[in-house]
Amino acid sequence: MRFDPTRLDRIPAFIKDRYLDTGKLPHAQVLVAHRGKIVHFSSQGAAREGASAQIDEGTIFRIASMTKPVTSVAFMQLLEQAQVALDTPVHHVLPEFKDLAVYNGGGGGVGFLTRPCERPMQMVDLLRHTSGLTYGFQQRTNIDAAYREGKIENWHGNLTLDEFIGALGKLPLEFSPGEAWNYSVSTDVLGAVVERLSGQSLHEYFRDNIFAPLKMDDTGFMVPEGQTHRLPDCYTMVPGKGRVLLDRGAESLWAKMPRLVSGGGGLVSTALDYHRFNTMLLNGGELDGARILGRKSIELMTLNHLPDDGDLASWSRSLFSEATNAGVGFGLGFAVNLDPVRTMIPGSVGEYYWGGMYSTAFFVDPVEEITMVFMTQLAPSSTYPIRRELKTLIYSALV
């Protein structure tokens, strides 16, 4: 198997014509690798509004929910040490969750009616988003409304991680753990589990056990001191207004350590750093002599863990996800491709992936031994179909 370089060259041309020249995206960066070797790396577009400097391989991006696989790997390291198991009840580590119940009516200022959970929330529920937790921004239930009222949010919120866990422990779940799939703050809760089990802050744990061994020197919960010039502007789409500046690189919230260290969405990284993370996964948990996880742990993470081998089309109650639904299962921190026919996008059975709210994305294909990192800074990630277009272009270059 090899890539046709002429076909790979279609990628930057397509992005420029479809997304940059039209003003849809501020900038875009694509890294494609085969067996860990980079075969395509292109960067285009201005890093900051009103400036001519372009993004490049040193640009640091807000990767949002691409943090989730990192937190999941951290948890699996502790599982490998037999400190915890997938079926460990969450309240055994987070006692704030001991008395959780399920929503059964009410809300809107009149209090909640609840019913008991069919079973306790387990660690596997946090990893695969079957916990019954939610996100406040979904705006679909009285529970996510309570998240908004309590400002229980993981995006540079006003709570510490322990306060965040305490607040969640006082609210009902949307459904009994294991009954459905809902994209949620589950991975932030998993980050608190890592902290409690390890005795370290999540920042310290990631640094010591993942980033330093993998030489991911530009990845963390804040931009390295003196490096904010490498952080581009970030935008959001506003109905009726189009693309609006959300976080200015020169004055960014990511220039300092957040009060809530978010295992679900707090990291910044570079394409080259995340490429190293992807390559470690592709290699079965090892890179350049640094063993992060055992091979069987990676294999377990990348199987479909939805009950009855279901897919998101049948299990999801979420209004938002970083994945399509049909033919897509969910592993321990990643979406998993179960059936390329049903996804209607070129790919491989067993390929796994995820993305972030600012439209960043990655995938790892262990069949073809391909990895990809895509970076830009525009929320929400559902604005444009660029992820599926990139996959189509990449797989069409395989000959």
N, C-alpha and C positions, 0 to 999 in steps of 0.2 A: 504494500500500500504506500502511495505517495500522494503529495499535493501537487496540483498543477499551478505553478506560480502565476500564470496569466489569469487563471480563474480567481486566485486569491486577491489579485490586484483589483478585481471588481468591487471588493468590499469598501475601500476608502472612496472610490469613485461613486458608488451607490450612496454612501452616507453624505458625501458632499452635495450631490445633486438633490437627494430626497429630503435631507434634514438640515444641513448647514446653510446652503444657499437660500433656502426657503425661510430660514429663521426659526424652524421648529425646535431645534436643539442648539444650545450655545456652543457645544464642542462635543467631541466623541473620540474615544480611544478603544482600539480592539487589539487583543493579544490572543493569538492562536498558537498552540504548541502540540507537537506530536512526540510521544515518549519523553516528555520533559524538555525537548528542544524547541525553541521558538521558531516558528516558520512564517509568522506574519505578525508585525507590530506596527500599527499606524496611529498617529495622533493628529487631530485637526481641530481648529477653532480657537477663538480667543479665550484666555483663562478668566479674564475679568472685564466687566462692563466698562466701555470707554477706553480700554487699553489695547495695545497691539500685541502684547506678549501672548504667545500661543501655549496651549498645554503641551507637555512633553513627558518623557518617561519618568521624570522626577515629580510630576504633579501628584499631590495627595488628595484623594477623594473621600467624601463622606459615603461610606458603604452601607449604612443603615442595616437592613435585615440580612445582609451578607455576614453580619456578626454572628448570626444564629448557628451556622455550622461550626464556628470556632468554639462557642460555648458548649455545643454538643460534644465536640472532641474533648474538651476539658473534662466534662462529666464522664465520658467513657474512659479517660485515664484513671479516674478515681474508681470506676467500676472494675477496671483491670486489677486494681490493688485490693479488690474485695471489700472496699469501704461501703459499698452500696450495691444494690441490684436493680434491675429494671422493674421488678414488682414490689420494691420497697415502697410502702405508703409515704407520701410526701410529708405527712405530719410527723413522722418519726424523726425527720431532720428539721422541719419547720413547724414547730408546735402551734404557731399561729393558725395553721390550717386544720387543726384537730376537729373543730366543730362545724365544718363546712356543710351547707345544705343546698338544695336545688330550688330555684325560683318556681313558685307555684301561684303567682298572681300578685297584684298590688304594685306599689311603686308610685312615682309621681308625687311624693310628699306624704303619702298615707301609709307608708311602711310596706314591707314585703311579706307575703305569705310564702312559706317554704315547705318542702317535703324532704325526707332523708335521702341521702345519696344511696344508689343501689349498691355501690361498693366504694371504698376510699379511693381518692386520687392517688395514682401510682406514678413513679418516675417516668415510666414509658409514656404516660399521658402527656407529660410536659414535653418530651422529645418529639412526639408525633402530633401535638395539638388536639388531643382528645380529652383535655382536662376539664372542659366546661367553662374555662376562663374566656375572656374576649378582649377586644380593643375598644376604647371609648370612641374612636373616630368612625367606627362602622355605622353608628346612628341607626340601629335596627331594632333595639330592645330597650326595656326599662333598666336592664342591668348595665348596658354600655352608657346609658344616660347617667346612671349613678357614678360610673367611672369619671365621666366628664364633670359632674357636680363636685366630686371629691378631688378633682385634679390628679387622678391616679393615672399618670402618663409616664412613658419612658423616654420622651423626647425633651431632654434638659428640663425635667420637672422640678418641683419644689420639695420633693421628698427624698430622703436617703433610701437606699435599697431596703434596709430593715423597716423603715416607716412604710414603704411601698408594700411590703409583704404584710405588715400589720393591717393596713387599710384593706387589702384584698381579702384578708381572712375574716373581715366583718361583713362581707357582701355575699349574697347567694351566687351559686354557679348558674350558668344558663341551661345546663343539662347535666345529668349524672355522668361522671367520668367514664369514658369508653363508649358512650352512646352515639356520638357524632364527632365531626371534625369542624373546628372553628379556629381560624387564624387568630392568634391571641398573644397576650403577654406571657404565655407559658415559658418561653425561653428566658425571659427576665427572671422568672421564679427559679428556673434552673440555675441561673447565675448565682442566686442567693444560696442554693443548695451547694454549689461549688465552694462558695465562701465559707459556709458553716462546716463543711466536711474537711476542707483544707486548712482552715485557720488563717487564710490569707485573704486580702482584698482581691476582687476579680482582676483588677489591674495588675497586681503583683503576680497572681497565679498565671495569667496569660503570658506575662513577660518572661517568667522563669521557666515555664514548662512548654510553651509553644513558640512564642516569638523569638526569644534568644536562641534556642536550639535551631530554629529554621532560618535564622538570620533575616527575620522580617523586621528590620530596624526602623521602618517608617510607619509601622502599624501600632495603633494604641487608641485610647479613649480621648486623646487630645493631640493636636499637632505638636511635634517636638519643638521645644523652646528655640526661638530664633528662626523657625522654618515656616512661619505663616505666609510668607511670600509664595510658597508652593501650593497654597490652598486656593482653588478657584471659587468664583461666585457660584451660588446655588439658587435655583429658581423653582417657582411653582406655577401651575396653570390656574388661573382664576376665571370663572365664567364671565364672558363679556369683556374681559380685559386682556386675555391671552397670557403670555409668559411674564411673570412678575418676580422681581428679586426677592428671595426669601432669606438668605443668609450671605452677607457680603464677606468675601474672603479676607479682606483687610481688617474687618471688625468681627470676626466669626465667634460664635459661641464655642466652637471647638478649639479656640486658642487657650482655654483653661480647662482644668479637670472638672467635669460635671458633678453636681451634688448627687445625682443618681447614676451610678455606673451601670449602664444598660447592656446586659448580655444578649438582649434581643435586637438592639439596633444602634449601639453607641460608637462603633469603631470608625476610624479613618484609616485608609491604606492606599498603597500604590498598586498599579497593575502588576508590577514586577514582584512585589511582596505577595500578593494574592496568588500569583502564578506559582510561587514556591509552596504555598499551602495546598493548591490544587495538585501539584506534582507529588507532594507527600501522600495525598489521598490515592492518586493513581498508582503510586509505588507500593501500596499496601501498608502505609503508615510510617515510611522512612524516607529521608532525603539527605544525601551527602553525609551518611554515617550517623545522622541524628534519628533515633527511633522515637516517634511520637506516640504511636499506637501499634498494637499487634495486628497482623494481617487479618485474623479472624474477627477482630473487632470492627475493622473497616467493612468486611463482608457482611457482618450483622447489621451495621448502620445503613447499608445501602440496599437491603431487602425491603420489601413492602411490609409495613407493620400495621396497616389498616386491617381490622377484623374481617375474616372471611375473604381475604385477598381482594377487598373492595378497592374502588378508585374514588377520587375526589368528587366525581360526578354523582355518585350515590351516597357519599358520606358528608359532604360539605354543607354547612349551614351559613358559611361566611359570605359576606358581600364583597370581600376583597381577598386576594391571594397573590403571591408572586408566581403562580403557576396556572396553566390551563387545567381543566378538570377531567375531561374524558380521557381514559387510558393512562391516567397519572395516579400513582399511589404515593404513599409517604413513608419514608424510613425514619431513622433516628437523627433528624436534623435536616433532611433534604427531601425534595420531591424526587420520585423515582419513576422513570419511564417504563410502563408496563406493556404498552402496545402502541407502536408508532402509527399503525393504521388508524386507531381511534384519535390520536393527537392530531393527525393530518399534517404533521411536520416531519421532515427527514430526521432520523435519529436512530438510536439502538436500544433494544431491550436491555435494561439495567443501567442505562445512563442516568446520572443524578445531577441535580442542579438547584439553584435558588437565585434570588435577586434581592434588590433593595428598593426602598420607596423612591429614591432619586434616580431610578431607571438603570442602575448598575445591575450586572448579572454575571453568572459564571455557570459553566457546566463541565462535568467530567464524564467522558465516555470510555469505560474500561474495555469495551469490545474493540473499538478502533484506536484506542490509546490516545485520544485527543482531549485537550482541555482548552477552555476559552475563558477570558476575562473581558468584560465590556464595562467601560466607565464613561459616565456623563453625570450631569447634576440637574435633573428636572423631575419634580414631583407633580402628580403621582405617576408611578411606573406604568399604569394602564393607559397613559395618554396616547401612546403610539405603539404600533405592532413591531417595533424594531427588533425585539429579541427573536421572534420567529423568523423575521427576514434575515437576520444574521445567521441563524442556524441553517436556513436554506442555502445561503451563499457559501457557508463553510463546507457543508456536506456536498454541495455540488462541485467543489474543488477537489474532492477525493477521486483519484483515478487508479 
